[in-house]
Amino acid sequence: MMVHFDYYPKDRARIRVLEQRLESAIKRAGVGELGETEFHIDGNDGYLYMYGPDPDRLYRVAGPILRSSELMADAEVTKHYGARAETFVIHRDSVR
């Protein structure tokens, strides 16, 4: 699963906290693992990568954490099912 989000350099510490929350929850639930986070130097594009055998189970664990973060408002989530993918946006009104 990939999450594409906008970021600003000042948000990196908050992104690290989000990564720790995701890593802990994913590991505790046994649904996969958090990969490396990618930050594009030439823009404000960030990517979170999460890996697991079942993208729906992975999102059931990671989704509430992503939706609770203001940093992930309007982020684009792509769940991969082999050759097929499903993409959707975390809208601001769903952020709690």
PyMOL commands that set and color helices and strands:
alter all, ss='L'
color gray80, all
select helices_A, chain A and resi 9-29+55-67+70-72+92-94
alter helices_A, ss='H'
color red, helices_A
select strands_A, chain A and resi 2-6+33-34+38-39+45-51+76-81+84-89
alter strands_A, ss='S'
color yellow, strands_A
deselect
rebuild
show_as cartoon
